[in-house]
């Protein structure tokens, strides 16, 4: 049995949470602009990490993970906006921001060790 890939597992789980929160933003808050941005970048983190696992070279691996890192930072930005504008419940937003920051730290650590 293959060893669990922590970043793939965490980004997939995070993407599911982003999908759920986006549904709430659309249906209950009638927020269409930021929620679309959040959905796009919040699910892209894991998609790019998944692509990185199939990279054909170290350079491609690093490139895909760098995209994933950027998408995670963008996601954090939108979550902070939703929290600070009080569109999203502060505790839920803070929880998602913390999850996102954990992903950012993990991706950054992978990138740093990959560049050596």
Secondary structure by P-SEA (a helix, b strand, c coil): cccccaaaaaaaaaaaaaaaaaaaaaccccccaaaaaaaaaaaaaaaaaaaaaacccaaaaaaaaaaaaaaaaaaaaaaaaaaaaccccaaaaaaaaaaaaaaaaaaaaaaaaaac
